[in-house]
Amino acid sequence: MSSANLIDGRAIAEQLHAETSRRIAALKGRGVQPGLAFVRVGEDPASQVYVGMKERMSARLGITSITRVLPEAISQTDLLKLIAQLNADSAIHAILVQAPLPRHLDQAAVYAAVSPDKDVDGFNPVNVGRLMLGDTTGFLPCTPAGIHELLIRSGVRIEGAEVVVLGRGNIVGKPMAAILIQKARHANATVTLCHSQTRDIAAHCRRADILIAAIGVAGFVKADMVKPGAVVIDVGVNRVADRNAKGGTRLVGDVDFSQVEPIAGKITPNPGGVGPMTIALLMRNTVRAAELATGR
């Protein structure tokens, strides 16, 4: 693995954590303790891991966090009742409902129930609308906002770039395209959003100055799909069988790293690329929510 073209998400996340720590200290100097509530439904192993990582980072930075673990079979009514309680709790400045939710729950209704002022995941329709309108007063979803920071802090020129985003999901693909297409600094890109019905995805990818893979297919992006010198961002988290790995499986991204790394101008490793940035942006959003709630 060459370090020359590697985008080190862990190192850049630490830059953000240092900035966030200074803002937390300023809040505490005014007697404000930032508070973050996690809501986890059921015992999905991946969700347990992700929430645990976020809890540990909150503790490290000095953010008070609480976690509400609810039974898999909880009713929509009871879940919405808990969210309403957290919305009304002045000690809680930020709320994160961990995805995925059990299928019997209406995910859109759950995210819409979180107060826009505490919606640090950026999934409430109010914040989605603000993003689409270029209104910077809302909260941006953590993963696409983290990718944006990776690009900016790695010196990648976004203005005028051809960007291809693989995946049209509400968590990464759509908001990523919206962030990069804005008429704003570190944006103004020409964005193509590809998905399962796109004809000849490889041809689109080969045009990209910046290729962002969030399609959920292990090793989908091969060397012949990447323009030499392109910036490649791997968002994928896919579990594949590996008899040599602990537990018989390992996590891989959407990019065939060993093939693509020699061709790319810059590339994120996976793990160690996008993941740490998602948590860093969650922490930053939480502190911003506390600042806004307390009249900074």
C-alpha positions in Angstrom: 0.0 0.0 0.0 1.5 3.3 -1.1 1.1 6.1 1.4 1.6 8.8 -1.3 -1.9 8.6 -2.6 -3.7 7.3 0.5 -6.4 9.5 2.1 -5.9 8.9 5.8 -9.4 9.2 7.3 -8.2 8.5 10.8 -5.7 11.4 10.7 -8.2 13.8 9.3 -10.8 12.7 11.8 -8.3 13.6 14.6 -8.0 17.1 13.1 -11.8 17.5 13.5 -11.8 16.0 17.0 -9.2 18.6 18.1 -11.4 21.4 16.7 -14.5 19.9 18.3 -12.7 19.6 21.7 -12.0 23.3 21.7 -15.6 24.1 21.1 -16.7 21.7 23.9 -14.3 23.4 26.2 -15.9 26.8 25.3 -19.3 25.4 26.0 -18.3 24.0 29.4 -16.8 27.4 30.2 -20.3 28.8 29.9 -21.7 26.0 32.0 -23.1 23.9 29.1 -22.6 20.2 29.0 -23.3 18.8 25.5 -25.7 15.8 25.6 -26.2 13.1 22.9 -28.9 10.4 23.0 -28.5 7.1 21.1 -31.6 5.0 20.4 -31.0 1.4 19.3 -33.8 -1.0 18.5 -33.0 -4.7 18.8 -29.7 -6.5 19.1 -28.3 -6.2 15.6 -24.6 -7.0 16.0 -23.4 -4.2 13.7 -25.6 -1.6 15.4 -24.1 -2.6 18.7 -20.6 -2.1 17.4 -21.4 1.2 15.8 -23.2 2.7 18.8 -20.4 1.4 21.0 -17.8 3.3 18.9 -19.9 6.5 19.1 -20.3 6.1 22.8 -16.6 5.8 23.4 -15.8 8.8 21.2 -18.4 10.9 23.1 -16.7 9.9 26.4 -13.3 10.8 25.0 -14.3 14.2 23.9 -16.4 15.1 27.0 -19.9 14.7 25.5 -22.4 13.2 27.8 -24.2 10.3 26.0 -27.0 8.1 27.0 -28.2 5.0 25.1 -31.7 3.7 25.1 -31.9 0.1 23.9 -35.4 -1.0 23.0 -36.8 -4.5 22.2 -36.9 -5.6 18.6 -40.7 -5.9 18.8 -41.3 -2.3 20.1 -44.3 -0.6 18.6 -44.2 2.4 16.5 -46.2 4.3 19.1 -43.8 3.5 21.9 -40.7 4.4 19.9 -42.2 7.7 18.9 -43.2 8.3 22.5 -39.5 7.9 23.6 -38.3 10.3 20.8 -40.8 12.9 22.0 -39.4 12.6 25.5 -35.9 13.1 24.2 -37.0 16.0 22.1 -38.4 17.7 25.3 -35.3 17.0 27.4 -33.2 20.1 27.6 -30.1 18.2 28.7 -30.2 16.3 25.4 -29.0 18.5 22.5 -28.7 15.7 19.9 -30.5 12.5 19.0 -29.3 9.6 16.8 -31.6 6.7 16.0 -29.3 3.9 14.9 -30.1 2.3 11.5 -31.3 -0.2 10.5 -34.6 -0.3 12.2 -36.8 -3.5 12.3 -39.0 -3.8 9.2 -42.3 -3.3 11.1 -41.3 0.3 11.9 -41.9 3.2 9.6 -38.3 4.5 9.2 -39.4 7.7 7.5 -41.9 8.5 10.3 -39.3 7.8 13.0 -36.7 10.1 11.5 -39.3 12.8 10.9 -40.2 12.6 14.6 -36.7 13.7 15.7 -36.7 17.5 16.3 -34.8 19.2 13.4 -32.8 21.0 16.0 -31.6 17.7 17.5 -31.4 15.8 14.2 -27.6 15.4 14.1 -28.0 12.6 11.5 -29.6 15.1 9.1 -32.5 12.7 8.2 -35.5 14.8 9.3 -37.3 16.1 6.2 -36.7 19.7 7.3 -32.9 19.2 7.3 -33.1 17.3 4.0 -35.0 20.2 2.5 -32.5 22.7 3.8 -29.7 20.8 2.2 -31.5 20.7 -1.2 -32.1 24.4 -1.0 -28.5 25.2 0.0 -29.6 26.5 3.4 -26.6 26.0 5.7 -28.6 26.3 8.9 -29.5 22.6 8.9 -27.5 19.5 9.8 -25.8 17.5 7.1 -25.9 13.7 7.2 -22.6 12.6 8.8 -21.2 10.2 6.2 -21.5 12.5 3.1 -20.5 15.5 5.2 -17.5 13.5 6.3 -16.6 12.6 2.7 -16.8 16.3 1.8 -14.3 17.1 4.6 -12.0 14.3 3.4 -11.9 15.8 -0.1 -11.4 19.4 1.2 -8.7 18.5 3.7 -6.9 16.3 1.2 -6.6 19.2 -1.3 -8.9 17.7 -3.9 -10.4 20.3 -6.3 -14.1 19.9 -6.3 -15.1 22.9 -8.3 -15.8 21.9 -11.9 -14.9 18.3 -11.3 -16.8 15.3 -12.8 -18.1 13.4 -9.8 -19.7 10.0 -10.1 -21.6 8.7 -7.0 -22.4 5.0 -7.0 -25.6 4.5 -5.0 -28.8 6.6 -4.6 -29.6 5.9 -1.0 -31.0 8.5 1.3 -28.1 8.1 3.8 -25.1 8.6 1.4 -25.8 8.8 -2.3 -28.5 11.5 -2.6 -27.2 13.9 0.1 -23.6 13.4 -1.3 -24.8 14.6 -4.7 -26.7 17.5 -3.1 -23.6 18.7 -1.2 -21.3 18.6 -4.2 -23.6 20.2 -6.6 -24.3 23.3 -4.5 -23.4 26.8 -5.8 -20.9 27.2 -3.0 -17.2 27.0 -2.1 -15.8 23.5 -2.2 -18.7 22.4 -4.4 -19.9 23.4 -7.9 -19.2 19.9 -9.2 -21.0 18.1 -12.1 -22.5 15.1 -10.4 -23.7 11.8 -12.0 -25.7 9.6 -9.6 -25.6 5.9 -10.7 -27.7 3.1 -9.4 -28.9 -0.5 -10.2 -30.7 0.6 -13.3 -28.0 2.7 -14.8 -26.8 1.6 -18.2 -23.1 0.9 -18.5 -22.0 2.1 -15.0 -18.4 1.4 -16.0 -18.5 4.0 -18.7 -19.8 6.6 -16.3 -17.1 5.7 -13.7 -14.3 6.1 -16.3 -15.3 9.8 -16.8 -15.0 10.6 -13.1 -12.4 12.9 -11.6 -13.9 11.9 -8.2 -15.5 8.4 -7.8 -17.6 7.8 -4.6 -18.6 4.2 -4.2 -21.6 3.6 -1.9 -23.4 0.8 -3.8 -23.1 -2.0 -1.2 -21.4 -4.6 -3.4 -18.1 -6.0 -2.3 -15.2 -5.2 -4.7 -17.6 -3.7 -7.3 -15.2 -1.0 -8.6 -12.4 -2.7 -10.6 -9.3 -1.2 -12.2 -10.8 -0.9 -15.6 -13.6 1.3 -14.2 -11.3 4.0 -12.9 -9.7 6.9 -14.8 -5.9 7.1 -14.1 -5.3 9.8 -11.4 -9.0 9.8 -10.2 -9.9 10.3 -6.5 -11.6 7.2 -5.2 -13.7 7.2 -2.0 -14.9 3.8 -0.8 -17.9 4.0 1.5 -18.9 0.3 1.3 -19.1 -2.0 4.3 -19.6 -5.6 3.1 -19.1 -8.8 5.0 -17.6 -11.6 3.0 -16.5 -15.2 3.8 -12.9 -15.7 4.7 -11.8 -18.9 6.3 -8.6 -17.3 7.6 -10.4 -14.5 9.4 -11.7 -14.5 12.9 -15.2 -15.7 12.8 -14.9 -16.8 9.2 -15.8 -13.5 7.7 -14.2 -10.1 7.1 -15.3 -6.6 6.1 -14.4 -5.2 2.7 -15.4 -2.1 0.7 -17.1 -1.5 -2.6 -13.7 -0.9 -4.3 -11.2 -3.6 -5.2 -8.4 -1.8 -3.4 -5.5 -3.8 -4.6 -6.5 -3.3 -8.2 -7.5 0.3 -8.0 -4.9 1.8 -5.7 -2.0 1.8 -8.2 -4.3 3.7 -10.7 -5.9 6.2 -8.4 -4.5 9.6 -7.8 -5.9 9.5 -4.2 -7.9 6.7 -2.5 -9.4 5.9 0.9 -8.4 2.7 2.6 -11.2 0.6 4.0 -11.3 0.5 6.9 -9.6 3.7 8.0 -11.1 6.0 5.4 -14.7 7.1 5.6 -15.7 5.4 8.8 -13.7 7.6 11.3 -15.0 10.7 9.5 -18.7 9.7 10.0 -18.1 9.6 13.8 -16.1 12.9 13.7 -19.0 14.7 11.9 -21.5 13.3 14.4 -19.5 14.8 17.3 -19.2 18.1 15.4 -22.9 18.2 14.7 -23.7 17.4 18.4 -21.6 20.3 19.6 -23.2 22.6 17.0 -26.6 21.5 18.3 -25.6 22.4 21.8 -24.2 25.7 20.7 -27.5 26.6 18.8 -29.7 25.4 21.7 -27.8 27.6 24.3 -27.6 30.8 22.2 -24.0 30.8 21.1 
